[in-house]
Amino acid sequence: MHLLAAAVPVPYPSWLNTGDNTWQIVAATFVGLMSLPALAVLYASIVQKKWAVNVLAMMFAGFSLVLIAWVLWSYKMGFGSTSLGGGVHNGLWTQQPASGVNHIGTVKHFFDNLVGKPGQITDALNEQSQAVSAANTAIPFHFPVVSLAFFQFVFAAITPLLFLGSVLGRIKFSAWCLLVPLWSTFVYAIDAFLLWGGGYFAQEGSLDFSGGFVIHMSAGVSGFVAAWVLGPRLLRDRQHALPNNLVMAAVGAGILWLGWNGFNGGDPYYAGVSAASAVVNTNVATATGVLVWMGMDAWLTKARKPTFLGGVNGMICGLVGITPCAGWVNGWGALAVGAICSGFVWVAWNYISKVRPFSRVDDALGVIYTHGMAGLLGGLLLGVFGDPNMLEYGCGTLDKFGQVVNTPAGAYAHASSSCTPFGVNGLMYTGSFHQLWEQFRAAVFVILWSAVATFVIMQIIRFVLRGLRYKEDVLEVGDLAIHDEEAFPEERFAERVGGGAPGAFELAGISSGSSGTSPPPTSLGTGAQSETRP
Amino acid sequence: MKLIVAVLKPFKLDEVKEALKTMGVQGMTLTEAQGFGRQRGHTEVYRGAEYEVDFVPKLRVEILVDDTDADAVVDAIVRTAATGKIGDGKVWVVPVDSVVRVRTGERGADAL
């Protein structure tokens, strides 16, 4: 065996590609920003003033809970190897189903490929080795496990935070802190494994670019069921459910929109052509969604006025609708998806909301419409508008480290005996209903599983905590009763009492007393600053 | 003529307003207020430091009525604003010398 030149210190292993790794971490951070602060600020500012702090507290706690669960057990449930010995037969995109094959698979096959085996990713080997996923066997990942795990974490985190919008305004903080890790483990991890982690639906050919089903539809359905179990907010809160700050809502919504560049742009896992296409398609669909909703507000309502919050709803419909399609449709597809999702949800929001069961459940911010319905619709529309020429991955040559070394002119987009470029065969381009059928099957499962599992989890929490909601006198007051904090406290009326945390001067050792023990603040003093020095 | 002033729990406004409208009261003026009576204030905690806030949010409602209507209006406010708990507020009545409607210059009872 021939030895190489003497080794010198190197910054990273040869399987790593700096562009891909950089984009993955940046994209993950963008998606993280969609939760904190974007969603936290958006939700906190469109609820009544008295609920703003409670929303923020639940957002930050929920984000943290998902991350701890994620590194200790649930990442591997979503993206590890199967727990029940099913094994993965095909990579996601190497396994284009032969035309006409519509097998349901056996029950055993389904359960063998339902969820990954729980496990930690906290030790050095697990964090730093090259990422692998059962869903990706054709091209090696160009980044370590942590890059993939963190990218997938921010998706896992935002999903329960989305359906906080359904249950806020009455759920106990303690109930929320149990709901999030339980839901993340038993609903999210399973849906993610089935569609993304190489599980049953991934093997069957159901597709979800960035989470139309796994994230948005699942969040919408789960929020709706949780809201139903929980019961409605106070009648007075429902009748006075005005936003407290539309300017802050714009900040949250804006970060959400542009953060989505990471959401959809990061999912090809490589900083390549598909990532760029996904980003542009996402923005095109979103702009369409905004304009369609505002237009329908302006022309089809009694008031005949465009509304800003309507525009935000349309924006979310566009974002959610394009999510399952992002890199797999072309620009025309993106326009169509944005328009259809926004238009349909507008109708649902204004009319379907008045019929059962929607009229009977207090889904506070309407997550079932803007996320649930838009996610379902987007996922199905992939089966219609999926363009086989919009390639997520092409064909070329890899060197021994797994890096792309050349793609001869035209080879990237052309099938050969050893490689088929991966795009989606939508009805419009191929005349085949196959993809639509695969999408439909996965949607039915995700809806049923999300609904049933959420229902059971809520009942368990109700039993453990002897109730899911705060009592009426707490609900009357809101933030102050739950957290002893107000979103906009009035300093003139507040007077510091008792000990509590020291002020900055005390922390720095600057205090009026020369002895070691600092005197308790006087009734006049609100800190060391106001005390007289000897 | 009388000026009826009521300080109420904010979430009771709807009921009070509905009751007064049903009685035919033509208008009212509303101010967000902070106040305290026998009801204790509350504690807020920021960055570990505890603050006592004596004042609690209230609504101050003012209504101008004819002498003969004053008692009925006061009764309606008391009936609808009561929760039976401490902090329900107060209602008081003061005599009014004159009232002028700005638009028309009408005076006295005509201006009510």
Interface residues (C-beta under 8 A of the other chain):
Chain A: R236 Q239 E476 L480 D484 E485 E486 P489 E490 F493 A494 E495 R496 V497 G498 G499 G500 A501 G503
Chain B: F11 D14 Q34 G41 H42 T43 E44 V45 Y46 R47 G48 A49 E50 Y51 E52 V53 D54 F55
